[in-house]
Amino acid sequence: MTRSGDRTNAALDQYRDAAISVCDLAGTQVVRAERIIAPLGPDAFVSDGLHLSGRAYKMVLPAIAEALRAGA
């Protein structure tokens, strides 16, 4: 049985790493948004701490667009 307290950052990191491994095997490109927005620190998020700020979107969206162009 999984409880909400089991959803630690470490557990989420394991899920992320597994998903990236599957994407690598499938030959797809992954945009690592958390790395792109890291320089913003807490300013990467709005006051709820969950949703990206406008500044973060301005960094992430071009990276996504570039990944799409590269895959086309």
N, C-alpha and C positions, 0 to 999 in steps of 0.2 A: 504494500500500500504506500502510495506517495502522498506526503503531506505538503502543504504550502511552505513549511519551514525547510523542506528538502531542496527548494529551488534557490540554492546559493549561487553566488557569482561563479564559484568553482564548478558547480554542476552545469551552469549555463555555458561556461567556457568549454566544457567537454562536448556538449551538444553542438556548439559552434564549430569546434575543431573537426568533429565527425562530419558535419555537413560540408565543410570546406574540402575534406578528403574525398567525399563523394563527388563534389563538383570537379575537383582535379581529375579524378578518374574518368569523368564524363567529358573532359576537355573544355569545360566552361570556365569563364573568368569570373572571379569574385571581387567585388569592390569592397574593400575593408573600410567601411565608413568610420568605424571607431578609431582607426589610425589617422584618417584624414582630418577628423575633428579634434583629435587629441590636443593640438596646440591651443585650442580655445578654452580648454579646461571646463569649469562649470558654465562658462558663457556659451557652450555648445547647446545648452538646453534652456527652455523657457522655465518659468517658476515652478512648474509641476515636477521638474527633474526628469521627465520621461520624453517629452516631445522636443524635437530639434528646434533650435532658434533660427531666425532668418539668416544670421551669419553662418551657421552650420550648413543650412541648405545651399547657400551660395558657394560653399566649398564642395559639398557632396554631389550636387547635381551635375556640375561640369565633369566630374570624374565618372559618373554613370554614363553621361553622354559620350565621353571618350571611349569607354569600354564598349558601348554599343557600336560606335563607329569602327572600332578595331575588330569587332566580331562580324561585321557585315561583309 
